[in-house]
């Protein structure tokens, strides 16, 4: 082991040791949490427009599953879910925008991969939606399975995991295909609509959303095949662990809130509960907020912003929404799904 005293002399040992300890204890970045507080607004990167996840109406108002997560973070940090600036980003520019500091948080149906995290210096703050890549075809193609797509013309968005996955799928199944790659999702959908391609591939959740953009949505079908794991979640820069922790635990708080029955409607009553887990969540006991650099009511404010995980899911993409996507894997672990969050304690 390196000997500090031998290298620098005993007189420098104490000071150098203290400096090293401070260096390892301090956050690597200036502090996104403090920057957001001083600015008074969270800058959140979202998609350029994806039904159910992040879309803007004629009045410029944003809504969707990913949008509501941004609002939950703003609620926890700024005590106001309205203090968010939404920055629409294409797939090709989203990660660089985060790395360059143009946004504080990326909440844009992005797949968690090793290359993106370790290679780009990013940190995925958990999974908010367990997805998988699929295929959409027009009904008149008369196919029921992705294994019937040999020699298909496939539209795909360039620079995405979908582009690599579709090549792997066809190669693994000894099939060939003709790739048509486009710079953004809108161009890929238009090529599919016009017949330039007879297959569109994206995450299945996105395919359900894109189908609604077609002139006659009922003419298209999303095949049941899932060809990949696509864990989607919010992303932060990897050089600010304190901010990463805040975003991660807001994610966990929304899941835990569903599990213990805290909703946007009853959040105001949680502090008066006799149940220890509910009281900790509400900040009535436990003092957990200080560990994140927040006050103790941060989690309950995240839920007040737009509801718990179930409320956000069902409102935007659930079976009673326009997309009509069943919970499936995104059901709580206690209800047959794989959605699981560490406890707030």
SULVEN-V941891 format. One record per residue. RES is the residue in one small letter. SS is DSSP state (H for helix, E for strand, L for the rest). PHI is phi as a letter, one per 20 degrees, with the letter a starting at -180 (999 if undefined). OMEGA is omega as a letter, one per 20 degrees, with the letter a starting at -180 (* if undefined). Layout:
res-><RES/RES>
ss-><SS/SS>
phi-><PHI/PHI>
omega-><OMEGA/OMEGA>
//
This chain:
res-><x/x/x/x/x/x/x/x/x/x/x/x/x/x/x/x/x/x/x/x/x/x/x/x/x/x/x/x/x/x/x/x/x/x/x/x/x/x/x/x/x/x/x/x/x/x/x/x/x/x/x/x/x/x/x/x/x/x/x/x/x/x/x/x/x/x/x/x/x/x/x/x/x/x/x/x/x/x/x/x/x/x/x/x/x/x/x/x/x/x/x/x/x/x/x/x/x/x/x/x/x/x/x/x/x/x/x/x/x/x/x/x/x/x/x/x/x/x/x/x/x/x/x/x/x/x/x/x/x/x/x/x/x/x/x/x/x/x/x/x/x/x/x/x/x/x/x/x/x/x/x/x/x/x/x/x/x/x/x/x/x/x/x/x/x/x/x/x/x/x/x/x/x/x/x/x/x/x/x/x/x/x/x/x/x/x/x/x/x/x/x/x/x/x/x/x/x/x/x/x/x/x/x/x/x/x/x/x/x/x/x/x/x/x/x/x/x/x/x/x/x/x/x/x/x/x/x/x/x/x/x/x/x/x/x/x/x/x/x/x/x/x/x/x/x/x/x/x/x/x/x/x/x/x/x/x/x/x/x/x/x/x/x/x/x/x/x/x/x/x/x/x/x/x/x/x/x/x/x/x/x/x/x/x/x/x/x/x/x/x/x/x/x/x/x/x/x/x/x/x/x/x/x/x/x/x/x/x/x/x/x/x/x/x/x/x/x/x/x/x/x/x/x/x/x/x/x/x/x/x/x/x/x/x/x/x/x/x/x/x/x/x/x/x/x>
ss-><L/L/L/H/H/H/H/H/L/H/H/H/H/H/H/H/H/H/H/H/H/H/H/H/H/L/L/L/L/L/L/H/H/H/H/H/H/H/H/L/L/E/E/E/E/E/L/L/L/E/L/L/L/E/E/E/L/L/L/L/L/E/E/L/H/H/H/H/H/H/H/H/H/H/H/H/H/H/L/L/L/L/L/E/E/E/E/E/L/L/L/L/L/H/H/H/H/H/H/L/L/L/L/L/E/E/L/L/L/L/E/L/L/H/H/H/H/H/H/H/L/E/E/E/L/L/L/L/E/E/E/L/E/E/E/E/E/E/H/H/H/L/L/L/L/H/H/H/L/L/L/E/E/E/E/E/E/L/L/L/H/H/H/H/H/H/H/H/H/H/H/H/L/L/L/L/E/E/E/E/E/E/L/L/H/H/H/H/H/H/H/H/H/H/L/L/L/L/E/E/E/E/E/H/H/H/H/H/H/H/H/L/L/L/L/L/H/H/H/E/E/E/L/L/L/L/L/L/L/E/E/E/L/L/E/E/E/L/L/L/H/H/H/H/H/H/H/H/H/H/H/H/H/H/H/H/H/H/H/H/L/L/L/L/L/L/H/H/H/H/H/H/L/L/L/H/H/H/H/H/H/H/L/L/L/L/L/L/H/H/H/H/L/L/L/L/L/H/H/H/H/H/H/H/H/H/L/L/H/H/H/H/H/H/H/H/L/L/L/L/L/L/L/L/L/L/L/H/H/H/L/E/H/H/H/L/L/L/E/L/L/L/L/L/L>
phi-><999/f/e/f/f/f/f/d/n/f/f/e/g/g/f/f/f/f/f/f/f/f/f/f/e/e/f/f/d/f/o/f/g/f/f/f/f/f/f/n/b/e/e/d/e/c/f/f/q/c/g/n/d/b/b/d/e/f/e/n/e/e/b/p/g/f/f/f/f/g/f/f/f/f/f/f/e/d/l/a/f/e/e/c/d/e/d/f/c/f/f/f/d/f/f/f/f/f/f/e/n/f/c/e/b/d/c/b/k/d/e/f/c/f/f/f/f/f/f/e/m/d/b/e/e/n/d/d/b/e/c/b/f/b/c/d/c/f/g/f/f/l/c/d/b/f/f/e/e/g/m/f/e/d/e/b/e/f/m/d/f/g/f/f/f/f/f/f/f/f/f/f/d/l/d/d/b/d/e/c/e/c/f/b/f/f/f/f/f/f/f/f/f/e/n/f/c/d/c/d/c/a/g/g/g/f/f/f/f/f/g/f/e/f/g/c/g/f/f/d/c/e/f/f/f/d/d/b/e/c/f/e/a/f/c/c/f/e/e/c/f/f/f/g/f/f/f/g/f/f/g/f/f/f/f/f/f/f/f/d/n/e/c/f/f/d/g/f/e/f/f/e/f/e/e/g/f/f/f/f/f/f/n/f/b/o/l/f/g/f/f/d/m/c/e/f/e/g/f/f/f/f/f/g/f/a/o/f/g/f/f/f/f/f/f/e/c/f/f/e/e/f/f/m/e/f/f/l/f/e/f/g/g/f/d/n/e/c/f/b/c/g/f/e/a>
omega-><a/a/a/a/a/a/a/a/a/a/a/a/a/a/a/r/r/a/r/r/r/a/a/a/a/r/a/a/a/r/a/a/r/r/r/r/a/r/a/a/r/r/a/r/r/r/r/r/r/a/r/a/r/r/a/a/a/r/r/a/a/r/r/a/r/r/a/r/r/a/r/r/r/r/a/a/a/a/r/a/r/a/r/r/a/a/r/a/r/r/a/a/a/a/r/r/r/a/a/r/r/r/r/a/r/r/a/r/a/a/r/r/r/a/a/a/a/a/a/a/a/r/r/a/r/a/r/a/r/a/r/a/r/a/r/r/r/a/a/r/r/r/a/a/r/r/r/a/r/a/r/r/a/r/a/r/a/r/a/r/r/a/r/a/a/r/r/a/a/r/a/a/r/r/r/r/r/a/r/a/a/a/r/a/a/r/r/r/r/r/r/a/a/r/r/r/r/r/r/r/r/r/a/r/r/r/r/r/a/r/a/r/a/r/r/a/a/r/a/r/r/a/a/a/r/a/a/r/r/r/a/a/r/a/r/r/a/a/a/a/a/r/r/r/r/a/a/a/r/r/a/a/a/r/r/r/r/a/a/r/r/a/r/a/a/a/a/a/a/a/a/a/r/a/a/a/r/r/r/r/a/a/a/r/r/r/a/a/a/r/r/a/a/r/a/a/a/a/a/r/r/r/r/a/a/r/r/a/a/a/r/a/a/a/a/a/a/a/r/r/r/a/r/a/r/a/r/r/a/r/r/r/a/a/r/r/r/r/a/r/r/a/r/r/*>
//
